[in-house]
Amino acid sequence: MNTEVVGLLCLDSTHKVIGYSTVAMGSVDRVTPSVAQILRTALLSNASYIVVAHNHPSGVCEITEPDIALTKRIGGAAQLMDISLIDSLVVCPSGEFASIRESMGRD
């Protein structure tokens, strides 16, 4: 894929997957997902937990400051809706991925 895409995995209270949605599409080097759209999708799925993932088409599987800032915004907003953000992942074309949760020291 040549553009950045944000996906949302929704899970129920037993961590069973109950849905997946593409919530934003961007350009070759950035995507600006709406936190409101992410939470709307999670709420409509009756999710208790969510995992957010986006790709880096460049192949550089490094977490950026904007990735961390967005993850914090999503996590904070989700918490207000009684939804837990399990992790936010950066996925690269090679199949390699990076966990933003791990990079923030929250194992």
N, CA, C and O atoms as a GROMACS GRO file, in nm:
protein
  428
    1MET      N    1   0.085  -0.118   0.000
    1MET     CA    2   0.000   0.000   0.000
    1MET      C    3   0.090   0.124   0.000
    1MET      O    4   0.187   0.131   0.075
    2ASN      N    5   0.058   0.220  -0.082
    2ASN     CA    6   0.139   0.340  -0.097
    2ASN      C    7   0.090   0.459  -0.016
    2ASN      O    8   0.149   0.567  -0.023
    3THR      N    9  -0.016   0.440   0.060
    3THR     CA   10  -0.067   0.549   0.144
    3THR      C   11  -0.080   0.499   0.287
    3THR      O   12  -0.096   0.380   0.312
    4GLU      N   13  -0.073   0.593   0.381
    4GLU     CA   14  -0.092   0.556   0.521
    4GLU      C   15  -0.240   0.534   0.547
    4GLU      O   16  -0.326   0.609   0.501
    5VAL      N   17  -0.267   0.428   0.621
    5VAL     CA   18  -0.404   0.389   0.655
    5VAL      C   19  -0.408   0.359   0.804
    5VAL      O   20  -0.314   0.302   0.859
    6VAL      N   21  -0.517   0.399   0.869
    6VAL     CA   22  -0.537   0.368   1.011
    6VAL      C   23  -0.649   0.267   1.022
    6VAL      O   24  -0.758   0.286   0.968
    7GLY      N   25  -0.620   0.158   1.093
    7GLY     CA   26  -0.720   0.055   1.116
    7GLY      C   27  -0.752   0.044   1.264
    7GLY      O   28  -0.669   0.076   1.349
    8LEU      N   29  -0.871  -0.002   1.293
    8LEU     CA   30  -0.917  -0.016   1.431
    8LEU      C   31  -0.970  -0.157   1.452
    8LEU      O   32  -1.062  -0.200   1.382
    9LEU      N   33  -0.912  -0.227   1.547
    9LEU     CA   34  -0.956  -0.360   1.586
    9LEU      C   35  -1.038  -0.344   1.714
    9LEU      O   36  -0.989  -0.287   1.812
   10CYS      N   37  -1.161  -0.393   1.714
   10CYS     CA   38  -1.249  -0.381   1.830
   10CYS      C   39  -1.264  -0.517   1.896
   10CYS      O   40  -1.281  -0.619   1.829
   11LEU      N   41  -1.256  -0.518   2.028
   11LEU     CA   42  -1.266  -0.642   2.106
   11LEU      C   43  -1.372  -0.626   2.214
   11LEU      O   44  -1.398  -0.517   2.264
   12ASP      N   45  -1.433  -0.740   2.250
   12ASP     CA   46  -1.531  -0.737   2.358
   12ASP      C   47  -1.462  -0.752   2.492
   12ASP      O   48  -1.339  -0.750   2.500
   13SER      N   49  -1.539  -0.769   2.598
   13SER     CA   50  -1.482  -0.774   2.732
   13SER      C   51  -1.398  -0.899   2.758
   13SER      O   52  -1.324  -0.905   2.857
   14THR      N   53  -1.409  -1.000   2.671
   14THR     CA   54  -1.328  -1.122   2.685
   14THR      C   55  -1.211  -1.122   2.587
   14THR      O   56  -1.143  -1.223   2.571
   15HIS      N   57  -1.187  -1.008   2.523
   15HIS     CA   58  -1.080  -0.989   2.424
   15HIS      C   59  -1.108  -1.063   2.293
   15HIS      O   60  -1.015  -1.086   2.215
   16LYS      N   61  -1.232  -1.099   2.268
   16LYS     CA   62  -1.271  -1.160   2.141
   16LYS      C   63  -1.287  -1.048   2.038
   16LYS      O   64  -1.349  -0.946   2.066
   17VAL      N   65  -1.231  -1.070   1.919
   17VAL     CA   66  -1.243  -0.970   1.813
   17VAL      C   67  -1.388  -0.962   1.767
   17VAL      O   68  -1.448  -1.063   1.730
   18ILE      N   69  -1.443  -0.841   1.770
   18ILE     CA   70  -1.582  -0.822   1.726
   18ILE      C   71  -1.592  -0.731   1.604
   18ILE      O   72  -1.701  -0.710   1.551
   19GLY      N   73  -1.478  -0.678   1.558
   19GLY     CA   74  -1.483  -0.597   1.438
   19GLY      C   75  -1.350  -0.535   1.402
   19GLY      O   76  -1.261  -0.518   1.486
   20TYR      N   77  -1.337  -0.503   1.274
   20TYR     CA   78  -1.222  -0.431   1.223
   20TYR      C   79  -1.274  -0.328   1.124
   20TYR      O   80  -1.363  -0.357   1.044
   21SER      N   81  -1.220  -0.208   1.131
   21SER     CA   82  -1.258  -0.102   1.038
   21SER      C   83  -1.137  -0.020   0.998
   21SER      O   84  -1.048   0.005   1.080
   22THR      N   85  -1.133   0.020   0.872
   22THR     CA   86  -1.038   0.123   0.829
   22THR      C   87  -1.103   0.255   0.866
   22THR      O   88  -1.213   0.285   0.819
   23VAL      N   89  -1.036   0.334   0.948
   23VAL     CA   90  -1.098   0.458   0.998
   23VAL      C   91  -1.039   0.585   0.936
   23VAL      O   92  -1.095   0.693   0.954
   24ALA      N   93  -0.928   0.573   0.864
   24ALA     CA   94  -0.871   0.692   0.798
   24ALA      C   95  -0.771   0.649   0.691
   24ALA      O   96  -0.701   0.549   0.706
   25MET      N   97  -0.767   0.727   0.584
   25MET     CA   98  -0.668   0.707   0.478
   25MET      C   99  -0.600   0.841   0.454
   25MET      O  100  -0.665   0.946   0.458
   26GLY      N  101  -0.470   0.836   0.430
   26GLY     CA  102  -0.397   0.961   0.414
   26GLY      C  103  -0.314   0.964   0.288
   26GLY      O  104  -0.354   0.912   0.184
   27SER      N  105  -0.198   1.025   0.299
   27SER     CA  106  -0.107   1.038   0.185
   27SER      C  107   0.008   0.939   0.201
   27SER      O  108   0.003   0.850   0.286
   28VAL      N  109   0.110   0.956   0.121
   28VAL     CA  110   0.222   0.864   0.124
   28VAL      C  111   0.301   0.871   0.255
   28VAL      O  112   0.368   0.774   0.292
   29ASP      N  113   0.294   0.984   0.325
   29ASP     CA  114   0.374   0.996   0.446
   29ASP      C  115   0.300   1.049   0.569
   29ASP      O  116   0.364   1.084   0.668
   30ARG      N  117   0.168   1.054   0.563
   30ARG     CA  118   0.094   1.097   0.683
   30ARG      C  119  -0.054   1.065   0.669
   30ARG      O  120  -0.110   1.054   0.559
   31VAL      N  121  -0.114   1.050   0.785
   31VAL     CA  122  -0.259   1.032   0.794
   31VAL      C  123  -0.303   1.101   0.921
   31VAL      O  124  -0.234   1.096   1.023
   32THR      N  125  -0.417   1.165   0.915
   32THR     CA  126  -0.468   1.236   1.031
   32THR      C  127  -0.605   1.180   1.066
   32THR      O  128  -0.708   1.232   1.021
   33PRO      N  129  -0.606   1.075   1.148
   33PRO     CA  130  -0.734   1.016   1.184
   33PRO      C  131  -0.809   1.104   1.284
   33PRO      O  132  -0.748   1.176   1.363
   34SER      N  133  -0.938   1.097   1.280
   34SER     CA  134  -1.023   1.167   1.375
   34SER      C  135  -1.041   1.079   1.499
   34SER      O  136  -1.088   0.966   1.488
   35VAL      N  137  -1.003   1.131   1.614
   35VAL     CA  138  -1.023   1.057   1.738
   35VAL      C  139  -1.172   1.030   1.757
   35VAL      O  140  -1.211   0.923   1.804
   36ALA      N  141  -1.255   1.126   1.721
   36ALA     CA  142  -1.400   1.108   1.732
   36ALA      C  143  -1.447   0.992   1.645
   36ALA      O  144  -1.531   0.913   1.688
   37GLN      N  145  -1.394   0.980   1.522
   37GLN     CA  146  -1.433   0.870   1.434
   37GLN      C  147  -1.389   0.736   1.491
   37GLN      O  148  -1.462   0.638   1.483
   38ILE      N  149  -1.270   0.732   1.547
   38ILE     CA  150  -1.221   0.608   1.608
   38ILE      C  151  -1.314   0.566   1.722
   38ILE      O  152  -1.353   0.449   1.730
   39LEU      N  153  -1.348   0.659   1.809
   39LEU     CA  154  -1.435   0.625   1.922
   39LEU      C  155  -1.577   0.594   1.878
   39LEU      O  156  -1.642   0.507   1.935
   40ARG      N  157  -1.625   0.664   1.778
   40ARG     CA  158  -1.759   0.636   1.724
   40ARG      C  159  -1.765   0.491   1.674
   40ARG      O  160  -1.860   0.419   1.702
   41THR      N  161  -1.662   0.451   1.601
   41THR     CA  162  -1.656   0.315   1.549
   41THR      C  163  -1.650   0.214   1.663
   41THR      O  164  -1.718   0.111   1.659
   42ALA      N  165  -1.570   0.242   1.764
   42ALA     CA  166  -1.559   0.152   1.879
   42ALA      C  167  -1.692   0.141   1.954
   42ALA      O  168  -1.733   0.032   1.992
   43LEU      N  169  -1.758   0.254   1.974
   43LEU     CA  170  -1.886   0.253   2.044
   43LEU      C  171  -1.993   0.178   1.966
   43LEU      O  172  -2.072   0.103   2.025
   44LEU      N  173  -1.997   0.198   1.835
   44LEU     CA  174  -2.096   0.128   1.752
   44LEU      C  175  -2.072  -0.023   1.751
   44LEU      O  176  -2.165  -0.101   1.728
   45SER      N  177  -1.948  -0.064   1.776
   45SER     CA  178  -1.916  -0.206   1.783
   45SER      C  179  -1.934  -0.263   1.923
   45SER      O  180  -1.916  -0.383   1.945
   46ASN      N  181  -1.970  -0.176   2.018
   46ASN     CA  182  -1.980  -0.216   2.160
   46ASN      C  183  -1.848  -0.270   2.211
   46ASN      O  184  -1.845  -0.367   2.288
   47ALA      N  185  -1.739  -0.209   2.170
   47ALA     CA  186  -1.606  -0.254   2.208
   47ALA      C  187  -1.575  -0.218   2.353
   47ALA      O  188  -1.610  -0.110   2.401
   48SER      N  189  -1.510  -0.310   2.422
   48SER     CA  190  -1.456  -0.283   2.555
   48SER      C  191  -1.309  -0.247   2.545
   48SER      O  192  -1.255  -0.174   2.628
   49TYR      N  193  -1.244  -0.300   2.440
   49TYR     CA  194  -1.102  -0.278   2.415
   49TYR      C  195  -1.080  -0.247   2.268
   49TYR      O  196  -1.156  -0.292   2.182
   50ILE      N  197  -0.976  -0.170   2.239
   50ILE     CA  198  -0.941  -0.141   2.100
   50ILE      C  199  -0.790  -0.150   2.080
   50ILE      O  200  -0.710  -0.132   2.172
   51VAL      N  201  -0.754  -0.180   1.956
   51VAL     CA  202  -0.615  -0.175   1.911
   51VAL      C  203  -0.615  -0.091   1.785
   51VAL      O  204  -0.692  -0.118   1.692
   52VAL      N  205  -0.530   0.010   1.781
   52VAL     CA  206  -0.519   0.097   1.664
   52VAL      C  207  -0.389   0.060   1.592
   52VAL      O  208  -0.288   0.034   1.657
   53ALA      N  209  -0.392   0.059   1.461
   53ALA     CA  210  -0.271   0.031   1.384
   53ALA      C  211  -0.267   0.121   1.261
   53ALA      O  212  -0.371   0.152   1.202
   54HIS      N  213  -0.147   0.162   1.225
   54HIS     CA  214  -0.131   0.234   1.098
   54HIS      C  215   0.001   0.190   1.035
   54HIS      O  216   0.093   0.144   1.103
   55ASN      N  217   0.008   0.206   0.907
   55ASN     CA  218   0.126   0.162   0.832
   55ASN      C  219   0.219   0.278   0.803
   55ASN      O  220   0.178   0.394   0.801
   56HIS      N  221   0.345   0.244   0.780
   56HIS     CA  222   0.445   0.338   0.731
   56HIS      C  223   0.492   0.287   0.595
   56HIS      O  224   0.581   0.202   0.588
   57PRO      N  225   0.432   0.336   0.486
   57PRO     CA  226   0.467   0.287   0.352
   57PRO      C  227   0.615   0.303   0.318
   57PRO      O  228   0.666   0.232   0.232
   58SER      N  229   0.684   0.394   0.385
   58SER     CA  230   0.826   0.418   0.357
   58SER      C  231   0.911   0.297   0.393
   58SER      O  232   1.023   0.282   0.344
   59GLY      N  233   0.858   0.210   0.477
   59GLY     CA  234   0.934   0.095   0.522
   59GLY      C  235   1.013   0.120   0.649
   59GLY      O  236   1.072   0.028   0.705
   60VAL      N  237   1.014   0.245   0.695
   60VAL     CA  238   1.085   0.278   0.819
   60VAL      C  239   0.990   0.251   0.936
   60VAL      O  240   0.891   0.322   0.955
   61CYS      N  241   1.022   0.149   1.011
   61CYS     CA  242   0.933   0.105   1.119
   61CYS      C  243   0.973   0.168   1.252
   61CYS      O  244   1.004   0.098   1.348
   62GLU      N  245   0.973   0.300   1.254
   62GLU     CA  246   1.007   0.374   1.374
   62GLU      C  247   0.888   0.456   1.420
   62GLU      O  248   0.814   0.512   1.339
   63ILE      N  249   0.872   0.462   1.549
   63ILE     CA  250   0.763   0.538   1.608
   63ILE      C  251   0.804   0.685   1.614
   63ILE      O  252   0.914   0.718   1.657
   64THR      N  253   0.713   0.772   1.571
   64THR     CA  254   0.741   0.915   1.570
   64THR      C  255   0.671   0.985   1.686
   64THR      O  256   0.581   0.929   1.748
   65GLU      N  257   0.712   1.106   1.713
   65GLU     CA  258   0.646   1.185   1.818
   65GLU      C  259   0.497   1.205   1.787
   65GLU      O  260   0.414   1.192   1.877
   66PRO      N  261   0.459   1.235   1.660
   66PRO     CA  262   0.316   1.246   1.631
   66PRO      C  263   0.240   1.114   1.657
   66PRO      O  264   0.125   1.117   1.699
   67ASP      N  265   0.305   0.999   1.634
   67ASP     CA  266   0.243   0.869   1.663
   67ASP      C  267   0.213   0.859   1.812
   67ASP      O  268   0.105   0.816   1.852
   68ILE      N  269   0.309   0.898   1.895
   68ILE     CA  270   0.292   0.890   2.040
   68ILE      C  271   0.185   0.988   2.087
   68ILE      O  272   0.101   0.953   2.170
   69ALA      N  273   0.187   1.110   2.035
   69ALA     CA  274   0.089   1.211   2.074
   69ALA      C  275  -0.053   1.165   2.040
   69ALA      O  276  -0.144   1.180   2.121
   70LEU      N  277  -0.071   1.109   1.920
   70LEU     CA  278  -0.203   1.062   1.880
   70LEU      C  279  -0.247   0.946   1.968
   70LEU      O  280  -0.364   0.940   2.008
   71THR      N  281  -0.157   0.856   1.999
   71THR     CA  282  -0.190   0.742   2.085
   71THR      C  283  -0.237   0.791   2.222
   71THR      O  284  -0.334   0.738   2.276
   72LYS      N  285  -0.172   0.890   2.277
   72LYS     CA  286  -0.212   0.945   2.406
   72LYS      C  287  -0.350   1.008   2.398
   72LYS      O  288  -0.430   0.992   2.490
   73ARG      N  289  -0.379   1.078   2.290
   73ARG     CA  290  -0.512   1.140   2.272
   73ARG      C  291  -0.620   1.033   2.261
   73ARG      O  292  -0.725   1.044   2.323
   74ILE      N  293  -0.593   0.930   2.181
   74ILE     CA  294  -0.692   0.823   2.164
   74ILE      C  295  -0.714   0.751   2.297
   74ILE      O  296  -0.829   0.727   2.337
   75GLY      N  297  -0.605   0.718   2.366
   75GLY     CA  298  -0.617   0.648   2.494
   75GLY      C  299  -0.695   0.727   2.598
   75GLY      O  300  -0.779   0.672   2.669
   76GLY      N  301  -0.667   0.855   2.606
   76GLY     CA  302  -0.738   0.941   2.702
   76GLY      C  303  -0.885   0.953   2.671
   76GLY      O  304  -0.969   0.944   2.760
   77ALA      N  305  -0.917   0.973   2.545
   77ALA     CA  306  -1.057   0.985   2.504
   77ALA      C  307  -1.131   0.853   2.521
   77ALA      O  308  -1.246   0.852   2.564
   78ALA      N  309  -1.066   0.743   2.488
   78ALA     CA  310  -1.128   0.611   2.502
   78ALA      C  311  -1.160   0.582   2.648
   78ALA      O  312  -1.266   0.528   2.681
   79GLN      N  313  -1.067   0.618   2.735
   79GLN     CA  314  -1.086   0.594   2.878
   79GLN      C  315  -1.212   0.665   2.929
   79GLN      O  316  -1.282   0.612   3.014
   80LEU      N  317  -1.240   0.784   2.877
   80LEU     CA  318  -1.361   0.857   2.916
   80LEU      C  319  -1.488   0.783   2.875
   80LEU      O  320  -1.594   0.803   2.934
   81MET      N  321  -1.477   0.696   2.774
   81MET     CA  322  -1.591   0.618   2.725
   81MET      C  323  -1.589   0.475   2.779
   81MET      O  324  -1.662   0.388   2.729
   82ASP      N  325  -1.507   0.450   2.881
   82ASP     CA  326  -1.492   0.316   2.940
   82ASP      C  327  -1.445   0.212   2.838
   82ASP      O  328  -1.488   0.097   2.841
   83ILE      N  329  -1.357   0.255   2.748
   83ILE     CA  330  -1.294   0.167   2.650
   83ILE      C  331  -1.145   0.173   2.676
   83ILE      O  332  -1.089   0.281   2.697
   84SER      N  333  -1.079   0.056   2.676
   84SER     CA  334  -0.935   0.052   2.700
   84SER      C  335  -0.860   0.037   2.569
   84SER      O  336  -0.890  -0.051   2.488
   85LEU      N  337  -0.761   0.123   2.550
   85LEU     CA  338  -0.672   0.112   2.435
   85LEU      C  339  -0.562   0.013   2.472
   85LEU      O  340  -0.479   0.042   2.558
   86ILE      N  341  -0.562  -0.104   2.409
   86ILE     CA  342  -0.461  -0.206   2.438
   86ILE      C  343  -0.326  -0.164   2.384
   86ILE      O  344  -0.225  -0.173   2.454
   87ASP      N  345  -0.323  -0.118   2.259
   87ASP     CA  346  -0.196  -0.078   2.198
   87ASP      C  347  -0.225  -0.001   2.071
   87ASP      O  348  -0.336  -0.002   2.018
   88SER      N  349  -0.123   0.065   2.024
   88SER     CA  350  -0.123   0.130   1.894
   88SER      C  351   0.003   0.082   1.824
   88SER      O  352   0.112   0.089   1.880
   89LEU      N  353  -0.012   0.033   1.703
   89LEU     CA  354   0.098  -0.031   1.631
   89LEU      C  355   0.134   0.044   1.505
   89LEU      O  356   0.048   0.102   1.438
   90VAL      N  357   0.262   0.043   1.472
   90VAL     CA  358   0.311   0.091   1.344
   90VAL      C  359   0.352  -0.034   1.266
   90VAL      O  360   0.433  -0.113   1.314
   91VAL      N  361   0.296  -0.050   1.147
   91VAL     CA  362   0.322  -0.168   1.066
   91VAL      C  363   0.392  -0.126   0.937
   91VAL      O  364   0.355  -0.027   0.875
   92CYS      N  365   0.494  -0.203   0.898
   92CYS     CA  366   0.570  -0.172   0.778
   92CYS      C  367   0.551  -0.278   0.670
   92CYS      O  368   0.510  -0.390   0.701
   93PRO      N  369   0.580  -0.244   0.544
   93PRO     CA  370   0.559  -0.338   0.434
   93PRO      C  371   0.630  -0.473   0.452
   93PRO      O  372   0.584  -0.574   0.400
   94SER      N  373   0.740  -0.474   0.525
   94SER     CA  374   0.816  -0.597   0.546
   94SER      C  375   0.745  -0.693   0.641
   94SER      O  376   0.785  -0.809   0.654
   95GLY      N  377   0.639  -0.645   0.708
   95GLY     CA  378   0.571  -0.724   0.809
   95GLY      C  379   0.620  -0.692   0.949
   95GLY      O  380   0.560  -0.735   1.048
   96GLU      N  381   0.728  -0.615   0.957
   96GLU     CA  382   0.780  -0.571   1.086
   96GLU      C  383   0.678  -0.474   1.148
   96GLU      O  384   0.608  -0.403   1.076
   97PHE      N  385   0.672  -0.471   1.281
   97PHE     CA  386   0.584  -0.374   1.346
   97PHE      C  387   0.648  -0.325   1.474
   97PHE      O  388   0.739  -0.388   1.529
   98ALA      N  389   0.599  -0.212   1.522
   98ALA     CA  390   0.647  -0.154   1.647
   98ALA      C  391   0.527  -0.120   1.734
   98ALA      O  392   0.426  -0.068   1.686
   99SER      N  393   0.539  -0.149   1.862
   99SER     CA  394   0.435  -0.122   1.960
   99SER      C  395   0.460   0.014   2.025
   99SER      O  396   0.566   0.036   2.085
  100ILE      N  397   0.364   0.103   2.014
  100ILE     CA  398   0.379   0.233   2.078
  100ILE      C  399   0.367   0.216   2.229
  100ILE      O  400   0.435   0.287   2.304
  101ARG      N  401   0.284   0.125   2.274
  101ARG     CA  402   0.273   0.098   2.418
  101ARG      C  403   0.408   0.058   2.476
  101ARG      O  404   0.451   0.109   2.579
  102GLU      N  405   0.476  -0.035   2.408
  102GLU     CA  406   0.608  -0.078   2.453
  102GLU      C  407   0.707   0.038   2.456
  102GLU      O  408   0.785   0.051   2.550
  103SER      N  409   0.703   0.121   2.352
  103SER     CA  410   0.798   0.232   2.344
  103SER      C  411   0.775   0.335   2.454
  103SER      O  412   0.867   0.409   2.490
  104MET      N  413   0.654   0.339   2.507
  104MET     CA  414   0.621   0.432   2.614
  104MET      C  415   0.647   0.369   2.751
  104MET      O  416   0.622   0.431   2.855
  105GLY      N  417   0.696   0.245   2.752
  105GLY     CA  418   0.728   0.179   2.878
  105GLY      C  419   0.610   0.120   2.950
  105GLY      O  420   0.612   0.107   3.073
  106ARG      N  421   0.505   0.084   2.874
  106ARG     CA  422   0.385   0.025   2.936
  106ARG      C  423   0.365  -0.116   2.882
  106ARG      O  424   0.287  -0.136   2.789
  107ASP      N  425   0.434  -0.210   2.938
  107ASP     CA  426   0.423  -0.350   2.892
  107ASP      C  427   0.302  -0.418   2.948
  107ASP      O  428   0.278  -0.536   2.919
   0.00000   0.00000   0.00000
